[in-house]
Amino acid sequence: MASIQPRFTRETYERQQAQLEELKSRRVEIIKDIAEAREQGDLRENHAYHHAKDMQGMLEAQIGELERRLADPIIIE
């Protein structure tokens, strides 16, 4: 089954590219949060750790979705 190429105006494409870069820049922050939470000890009941890992999962899902949409778009004028 062939995938459908997304269609964007130049403005929408550039806005989504900027959003992708913003999300990617948050990776460092979340990695830091995870490291700090790990230092607190037992991970089984460490809510800060689990929250940071959940945030990381959601962030990576958003990044993946934007990367797929922006991989081969058609720019309409």
Secondary structure, 3 states (H helix, E strand, C coil): CCCCCCEEEHHHHHHHHHHHHHHHHHHHHHHHHHHHHHCCCCCCCCHHHHHHHHHHHHHHHHHHHHHHHHCCCEEEC
